[in-house]
Amino acid sequence: MLIRELQPYYSDPKGRKWPFHNTVLASLWTSLQRSGRFNTSKSLICTHVHEVCFLISDHLSWKIWWPTHLAVHDIEQGFLRAGFPKTLCAADGCHIPTKKPQGVEIPETYFNRKHFYSVNLTAFCNNTARFIHINVGYPGSWHDAHVFRMTEVARLLLENLQSLLPGDLHITGDTAYPLSQFLMTPFRDNGHLTVEQKRYNQRHSSARMVIERAFGLLKTRFRRLKGLHMHNLLSLAVTACCILHNICLETDCELQINALQCLSKQPVSIARI
């Protein structure tokens, strides 16, 4: 599918003469694993990864879309089955590790409270762990609530709540986010919660866990996200992986991923692939 969708936009201005399907396969394998298995230089693989990430982000960005109309009803029913009604999505942030960034004004802002350099990925997902909006690139030391306020979603919600959350729908988030008209957070457990508050927290947790599952799937599929050493293009690479995550959910392409892994257990030439 990737080859079919992206082939019309691919060019090889430097005349490397790699078939496009080789470029896609090498880029996918490099994203899936920490090391490649292709008989070519790391610099060439890196170049192709950048090219494919650009193509995916530019021409398949529509794979991440905010739900409307019938999709809103289906998602609401999905969260209702999880015990939390009137919910459109769950929101959370995670850290994408990287090296100390170069060429930025204050590199230490990327050094997070867990004592490593990272950028923030803030994501919103529906009841099936599909990303419906992402924001990536802000420094790892920034608080989740601050990063949330910088997202396009937060801006639009303040300008016109009904444009994104029709009726009385809302978003779920953890205690890192402030409770608001459109963002439901759990009660802080001070040891004196009522039975009703505990029940609310349990149902809230059941609904919100879908975003944790989405991050888990993302980082399990694309293990390079556990340590990206390409700060200048990191946001682009993460965006491409999020788009691919949605495509995987659509096409159930775990079979293809497993086939690629089996194929690559034996050292083979990229020309043979």
C-alpha positions as CSV (number, residue, x, y, z in Angstrom):
1,M,0.0,0.0,0.0
2,L,2.8,2.4,0.9
3,I,4.6,1.7,-2.4
4,R,1.4,2.2,-4.4
5,E,0.4,5.5,-2.6
6,L,3.9,7.1,-2.5
7,Q,5.5,5.9,-5.7
8,P,4.0,8.8,-7.8
9,Y,5.7,11.4,-5.5
10,Y,9.1,9.7,-5.3
11,S,12.1,11.0,-7.3
12,D,15.8,10.1,-7.2
13,P,17.6,13.4,-8.0
14,K,21.0,12.1,-6.9
15,G,20.8,9.1,-9.2
16,R,21.3,6.4,-6.6
17,K,19.1,4.1,-8.8
18,W,17.6,2.2,-5.9
19,P,14.2,0.7,-6.8
20,F,11.5,2.4,-4.7
21,H,10.3,-0.8,-3.1
22,N,13.8,-1.3,-1.8
23,T,13.8,2.2,-0.3
24,V,10.4,1.5,1.4
25,L,11.5,-1.9,2.8
26,A,14.8,-0.6,4.1
27,S,13.2,2.4,5.7
28,L,10.5,0.2,7.4
29,W,13.0,-2.3,8.7
30,T,15.2,0.5,10.0
31,S,12.2,2.0,11.8
32,L,11.1,-1.4,13.2
33,Q,14.6,-2.4,14.5
34,R,17.6,-0.8,16.1
35,S,19.9,-2.0,13.3
36,G,19.6,-2.8,9.6
37,R,20.4,-6.0,7.6
38,F,21.1,-4.5,4.2
39,N,24.3,-4.5,2.3
40,T,24.7,-0.8,2.0
41,S,26.1,2.1,4.0
42,K,24.4,3.6,7.1
43,S,24.5,7.0,5.5
44,L,22.6,5.8,2.5
45,I,20.0,4.0,4.7
46,C,19.7,7.2,6.8
47,T,19.1,9.2,3.6
48,H,16.3,6.9,2.4
49,V,14.7,6.8,5.9
50,H,14.5,10.6,5.8
51,E,13.0,10.6,2.2
52,V,10.4,8.0,3.1
53,C,9.4,9.9,6.3
54,F,9.0,13.1,4.3
55,L,6.8,11.2,1.8
56,I,4.6,9.6,4.5
57,S,4.2,12.9,6.4
58,D,3.4,14.9,3.3
59,H,1.1,12.6,1.4
60,L,-0.4,10.3,4.1
61,S,-1.0,12.9,6.8
62,W,-4.8,12.4,6.3
63,K,-4.5,9.0,8.0
64,I,-4.6,11.0,11.3
65,W,-7.9,12.8,11.3
66,W,-10.3,14.1,13.9
67,P,-13.6,12.2,13.9
68,T,-16.8,13.6,12.6
69,H,-20.4,12.6,12.1
70,L,-20.9,8.8,12.2
71,A,-17.4,8.1,13.5
72,V,-18.2,10.3,16.6
73,H,-21.2,8.1,17.4
74,D,-19.2,4.9,17.0
75,I,-16.3,6.1,19.2
76,E,-18.7,7.4,21.9
77,Q,-20.4,3.9,22.0
78,G,-17.0,2.3,22.3
79,F,-16.0,4.3,25.3
80,L,-19.5,3.8,26.8
81,R,-18.9,0.0,26.6
82,A,-15.7,0.7,28.7
83,G,-17.9,2.3,31.3
84,F,-17.2,6.0,30.6
85,P,-19.9,7.8,28.6
86,K,-19.8,10.9,26.5
87,T,-16.1,10.4,25.6
88,L,-14.5,11.2,22.2
89,C,-10.9,10.5,22.9
90,A,-8.1,10.0,25.5
91,A,-5.1,12.3,25.7
92,D,-1.7,11.8,27.1
93,G,2.0,12.5,26.5
94,C,5.1,10.4,26.3
95,H,8.8,11.0,25.9
96,I,10.8,10.1,22.8
97,P,14.4,9.7,23.8
98,T,17.1,11.4,21.8
99,K,20.7,12.7,22.1
100,K,21.5,16.1,23.5
101,P,20.3,18.4,20.8
102,Q,22.6,20.6,18.9
103,G,21.9,24.0,17.4
104,V,19.1,24.9,19.9
105,E,19.2,27.9,22.2
106,I,18.9,26.0,25.5
107,P,19.7,22.3,25.0
108,E,19.0,21.5,28.7
109,T,15.3,22.2,28.3
110,Y,15.2,18.8,26.6
111,F,16.6,17.0,29.7
112,N,13.5,15.6,31.4
113,R,12.7,14.7,35.0
114,K,13.6,11.1,34.3
115,H,17.2,12.2,33.6
116,F,17.5,11.8,29.8
117,Y,17.1,14.0,26.8
118,S,13.8,13.7,25.0
119,V,11.0,15.5,23.1
120,N,7.3,15.3,24.0
121,L,4.8,13.4,22.0
122,T,1.3,14.5,22.9
123,A,-1.4,12.3,21.3
124,F,-5.2,11.9,21.3
125,C,-6.6,8.6,20.4
126,N,-10.1,7.0,20.0
127,N,-11.5,3.9,21.6
128,T,-9.5,1.6,19.2
129,A,-6.1,3.2,19.9
130,R,-6.1,5.1,16.7
131,F,-4.4,8.5,16.8
132,I,-6.7,11.3,15.9
133,H,-4.3,14.1,16.5
134,I,-0.6,14.3,17.5
135,N,1.8,17.0,18.5
136,V,5.5,16.3,18.7
137,G,8.7,18.2,19.2
138,Y,8.4,20.3,22.4
139,P,11.3,19.9,25.0
140,G,11.1,16.9,27.3
141,S,11.4,19.1,30.5
142,W,8.0,20.8,29.7
143,H,5.1,19.6,31.8
144,D,2.3,17.6,30.1
145,A,-0.2,20.3,30.8
146,H,1.9,23.0,29.3
147,V,2.5,21.0,26.1
148,F,-1.2,20.2,25.9
149,R,-2.0,24.0,25.9
150,M,0.4,24.4,23.0
151,T,-1.5,21.9,20.8
152,E,-3.8,22.8,18.0
153,V,-6.6,20.9,19.7
154,A,-6.4,23.0,22.9
155,R,-6.5,26.2,20.8
156,L,-9.5,25.1,18.8
157,L,-11.3,24.0,22.0
158,L,-10.9,27.4,23.5
159,E,-12.1,29.1,20.4
160,N,-15.0,26.9,19.5
161,L,-15.6,23.9,21.7
162,Q,-18.4,22.5,19.6
163,S,-16.2,22.3,16.5
164,L,-14.3,19.4,18.0
165,L,-16.5,18.1,20.8
166,P,-20.2,18.3,19.6
167,G,-22.9,18.0,22.2
168,D,-21.5,17.4,25.7
169,L,-18.6,15.1,24.7
170,H,-15.3,15.4,26.4
171,I,-11.6,14.2,26.5
172,T,-10.1,12.0,29.2
173,G,-6.7,12.7,30.7
174,D,-4.7,11.8,33.7
175,T,-3.9,14.0,36.8
176,A,-1.1,15.8,34.9
177,Y,-3.9,17.8,33.1
178,P,-6.2,20.4,34.7
179,L,-9.9,19.5,35.0
180,S,-11.9,21.7,32.6
181,Q,-15.2,21.8,30.8
182,F,-13.9,19.5,28.1
183,L,-11.2,17.5,29.9
184,M,-12.2,14.9,32.5
185,T,-9.5,13.9,35.0
186,P,-9.5,11.5,37.9
187,F,-10.0,12.5,41.6
188,R,-6.7,12.7,43.4
189,D,-6.5,9.9,45.9
190,N,-5.9,11.5,49.2
191,G,-7.0,8.4,51.2
192,H,-10.5,9.9,51.7
193,L,-12.3,9.2,48.5
194,T,-15.9,8.2,48.6
195,V,-17.3,5.0,47.1
196,E,-18.7,7.0,44.1
197,Q,-15.3,8.8,43.6
198,K,-13.5,5.5,43.6
199,R,-15.9,4.0,41.1
200,Y,-15.5,7.1,38.9
201,N,-11.7,6.7,39.0
202,Q,-11.9,3.0,38.1
203,R,-14.1,3.7,35.0
204,H,-12.0,6.7,34.1
205,S,-8.9,4.6,34.2
206,S,-10.5,1.9,32.0
207,A,-11.4,4.5,29.4
208,R,-8.0,6.3,29.5
209,M,-5.9,3.1,29.3
210,V,-6.5,3.1,25.5
211,I,-3.9,5.9,25.0
212,E,-1.4,3.9,27.0
213,R,-2.1,1.0,24.7
214,A,-1.6,3.2,21.7
215,F,1.8,4.3,22.9
216,G,2.7,0.8,23.7
217,L,1.8,-0.5,20.3
218,L,3.6,2.5,18.7
219,K,6.9,1.9,20.5
220,T,6.7,-1.9,20.2
221,R,6.2,-1.7,16.4
222,F,8.8,1.0,15.9
223,R,11.5,0.2,18.3
224,R,13.8,3.0,17.0
225,L,11.5,5.4,18.9
226,K,13.2,4.1,22.1
227,G,16.2,6.1,21.0
228,L,16.2,8.3,18.0
229,H,19.5,10.0,17.2
230,M,18.3,12.4,14.5
231,H,17.2,15.5,16.4
232,N,16.8,17.7,13.4
233,L,14.3,15.3,11.8
234,L,13.0,13.6,14.9
235,S,9.5,15.2,14.8
236,L,9.2,14.1,11.2
237,A,10.2,10.5,12.0
238,V,7.8,10.3,14.9
239,T,5.0,11.7,12.8
240,A,5.6,9.1,10.1
241,C,5.6,6.3,12.7
242,C,2.2,7.6,14.1
243,I,0.8,7.6,10.6
244,L,2.1,4.0,10.0
245,H,0.6,3.0,13.3
246,N,-2.9,4.1,12.1
247,I,-2.3,2.3,8.8
248,C,-1.4,-0.9,10.7
249,L,-4.7,-0.7,12.6
250,E,-6.6,-0.2,9.4
251,T,-5.0,-3.0,7.4
252,D,-4.2,-5.4,10.2
253,C,-0.7,-5.6,8.7
254,E,0.9,-7.5,11.5
255,L,1.0,-10.4,9.1
256,Q,3.1,-8.4,6.7
257,I,5.4,-7.2,9.5
258,N,5.9,-10.7,10.7
259,A,6.7,-11.8,7.2
260,L,9.3,-9.0,6.8
261,Q,10.9,-10.1,10.1
262,C,11.0,-13.7,9.0
263,L,12.5,-12.7,5.7
264,S,15.2,-10.6,7.4
265,K,16.4,-13.3,9.8
266,Q,18.8,-14.4,7.1
267,P,21.4,-11.9,5.9
268,V,20.4,-11.1,2.4
269,S,21.3,-8.5,-0.2
270,I,18.9,-5.6,-0.6
271,A,19.0,-6.3,-4.3
272,R,17.4,-9.7,-3.6
273,I,14.7,-8.1,-1.6
